[in-house]
Every structure is written in structure tokens, then in C-alpha cells.
Amino acid sequence: MLLPSIEKEVKKIIDAKIIVPLQYSNWVANLVPLRNKNGEIRLCADFINLNRDYLKDNYPLPKMDHVLQKVIVSLRMSILNGFNRYNQVVVGKEDQKKTAFTTPW
């Protein structure tokens, strides 16, 4: 059963202060557990409804060939590798409630 693994993962990211418990939000995403190749559980939130109802930012990602042209002349290159991949971006205070997801706990 996945519930113990999901609960363990949620507790891990709460303990790391990546997420905080919230009692109420106008937006609640479904939690989608995915199993990695190594068998560990990775938690994803399904933000389809949020993405549908909000305007998109006009900040397109750069094309890969442009990125590579800039990297090729660099003496050093660094890759962010934060705790659990996508937890590197701080969400603005005014938008944090929009990223809420629900769990049985």
C-alpha cells in the first residue's frame, strides 16, 4: 500500500520546512504519487485547475541551443540540485495558498 510511503514523504518535506500544514485554501490540488526507477515514491501535485484559471507569465524558457552557446564559453558551470528536485523555487507569500494539496493526514 502506498499510504505509509506517502505519509513518510510528506513528513520529510514538512520537517525540511519545504511545506507547511494549512487548514484551508481556496485552491486544493490532488497529490499524485509516482514511483521512481529506484522504487522510491516522488510526490507531485496536480495543478491542472490552477493552471487553467490563471494567466500565464510571459517568460518563455530559452531555447536549448541559446543556453548551450552561453555555457560553452564558461570556465565554470553549476547545476542546482536542491532537496527533491523542484523544491528550489520559493513561491511568493501571496501565492502559497494556491499550491495547497490535500492528504488524509
C-alpha positions, 0 to 999 in steps of 0.5 A: 500500500502506498499510504505509509510511503506517502505519509513518510514523504510528506513528513520529510518535506514538512520537517525540511520546512519545504511545506507547511500544514494549512487548514484551508485554501481556496485552491486544493490540488490532488497529490499524485504519487509516482514511483521512481526507477529506484522504487522510491515514491516522488510526490507531485501535485496536480495543478491542472485547475490552477493552471487553467484559471490563471494567466500565464507569465510571459517568460518563455524558457530559452531555447536549448541551443541559446543556453548551450552557446552561453555555457560553452564559453564558461570556465565554470558551470553549476547545476542546482540540485536542491532537496527533491528536485523542484523544491528550489523555487520559493513561491511568493507569500501571496501565492502559497495558498494556491499550491495547497494539496490535500492528504488524509493526514 
